[in-house]
Amino acid sequence: DEPTIAAVDEALELVGDASVVVDPVMVSGSGATLLDPNAKAALIERILPRAAVATPNLLEARELAGLGEAATPQQLGEAILALGPAAVIVTGGHTDDGADVLVEDSGSLRIDGPRYPDGASHGSGCTHSSALAAFLARGADLDDAARWAREIAADAVGHGLREIGAGRLVEEFRRQLDQGMWAAVPTSESGHREAVMVRDFSEVPRDAERVVFYPPAAGG
């Protein structure tokens, strides 16, 4: 909502010259609207101009650009670029070919890669933007960071969970556990939370409230 956008805007005053990656989270992968009109206007006015990169999916790009289905990802990216971010990546999960399109003032870059239309895509946009922010923070140039972020997001979708729950499937967690990452699983019993360390997905308690991953270097 709008107060949340205002709070984020204030918080971004504190980050200095860090590269801010904005994943607008306006439209879900299933097409559900996640942002009310006032918040959308505040996002465009207050947050996008602060972004080093904005990473809308195709549906979100149409909303931000105010263009219809006939507009190409390139055209959408150019229209969003005019709203103030230094660069835009229109992610390709909703497109026919799955390519991401990076648009800057200096030109554009098409980023191809594997696509998993039957994969577990829930959370893939968050994975992409988080990976992108991490690579930029490590000093990668934008072209390389965008390629690597797409690769990580696609890999997560392709190795996600397909056999549990309902709705859009959740990406990546089984593969992370299979690769030897620890999982801390807080559970509640009589109001007490206990962290359970597991090595195999089958060991995760079904009443787990959340799963937190630790790489082997952190003690796994």
N, C-alpha and C positions, 0 to 999 in steps of 0.2 A: 504494500500500500504506500501511499504518499509519505506518511511519517517515516517509514522505513527507508525510502529513497533519500529523504532529508538527512537521516542519521548516517547513511553510507556516505553521502556527500561531505558531511562534516568530518567523518573519519578519514576520508581520502586527503584532507588537508594535512594529515600527520605523516603521510608516507614519503614526503620529499620527492625525489626524482625517480622513485621506483617505477618500473614498467607496470602499469595497471591493465589487467586483462578483464574485460567486462563480458560476461556471458549473460545476456539479457533475461533469460528464463521467462519468456513471455507466453510461449505456446509449447505445450508438451508434445512428445513424440506421437501421442494419440490424437493431437489436434485440439486439446482442451486449452481454453484461455486461462492464463495464470496471473494476469496483471490487469487491474481495472484501468479505465481510460485516464483518470487523473494521475495515477502512478506512471502510466506510460508516458504522459506528457512530461512529468518530472524527470523520468529516466532520460528522455531525449534532451531535455534542457540542461540538466545538472550533472548527469553521470557520463554520458557519451563523450562530451568534450574533454573529459579527464582521461579517456582511455588511450593507452598505447595501441591496443588492439581490441576490437569488438568481435565476438564470435557467435553471431546468431545462426540458428539453423534456417532452412529455407523458409519455413512458415513465419518465423520471427523476423527474418529479413524483409518479407513482404509487408509485415505490420509496420516495421520501422520506416521503410522506404515509402510506404503508401502506394505501392505499385501492385498490379494484379499478377495473375498466374502466367501471363505472357512474358513477363520480364525475366531475363536470364540472370543467373547468379552474378555475372559480371556487372550487369546493369544495376542490380540490387546493391551490390557492394559499392558501386560508385555513388549511388544516391545516399547511402548511409554514411559514406566518407564525408559527404557535404554537411553532415550534421555535427562534425567535429572530431571524431576519433582520428588518430594518426594512421590507422590501418584497420581493415575489416577482413575477417575470414568468414565467408558464407560456407558453413559446413555442409557436406554432401550427403548426409544420411537420408534425406528425403528426396534426393534427385535420382534420375534414372541411372546415371553412371557412377554415382557415389563420390565424385571428385570434390575436394574442397577448392575454393577459389579465394586467393589472397589478393586484395586490392589496396594499393597505396597510391599516393600522388605520382610516384615515379613509374607506375605501371602495375601489371597484374601477373599472377603466377597460378597456374592450374596444378593442383597436387593430387595425383592419382594414387591408387593403392588398392589392396584387397577390399572387397565388400562382402558382408555377410547378411543378406536380406532376411534370413531366418534365424539370425543370431539373437543374443540377449542384449538388447540395446538400451534398457532402462539405466539412466545414469551416464550414458556415453558422452553427452555434451559436457557434463561436469568433469568427467575424466579428461576430455580434450582440453578444456580451458585451464584446468589445474596443471596438466603436463606442460602446456604452452607457457604458463606463468613461471613454472619451475625452470624450464630451459632458458627463458629470458633472464631470470634472476641469476642464473649461472653464467651469463655472458654470451649466450648463443645469439647469432644474428637471426633476424625474424624469419627469413626463408628456411633456414635449417630447423629452427624451433617449430615452425608450422608443419614441416614434413614429419618430424619426430613425433609431434603431438598427434597427428593423424594416424601414424603407425601404431602408437600406444592405444589410442581409442579403438581402432579397428581390431587390434589383437584382443582387447578386453571384450569386445562384442562377440568375436568369434569363439572365445573360450568361456563364455558365460554360462550361468545356470539355466537349464531348460526344463528341469524335471520337478521343480517345486513351485508352489504358489499359483497365482492366477494373474491375468493381465499381462502387461509388458514384462519381459523376463529381465532378470538382474544380471549384469555383466560381471565376469572376471573372478569371483571369489574362489571358486573351486581351484582354478589354475594357481592362484596365489598360494593357497594352502598346499597344493600338490608340489609346488616349487620349494617348500620347506619354510614358509613364513609362519611365525607364531600367530595365534589368534587369542586375544583376551576376550572372554565372553562373560560380561557382567550378568548375573541372574539375581532374582529377588526371592528371598524366603523370609517371611516375617519382617519385611522391611529392611533386611540386610542384603547388601550386594557383595557378591563374591566373584572374583575374577578367576576363571578357569582357563588354564593354558592347554591348548590342544595342538596336535600335529596332523590330524586327519579330519576331513570334512564330516565324516560319519560321527565324529566325537562331539560335534557342536550340539549343545542342548537345544531341543526344539523350543524351549521357553526363553531362549536367549533374547535379551532386549537389544543388544547391539554386538557387533563384532569389530574388533580393532586389530589391525595387522601390524606386525613388527618384522622388519627384515632380519635375516640371520645376523647381520652385523650389530644389531641392537640386542642380541642375546638369544636368537632363535636357533 
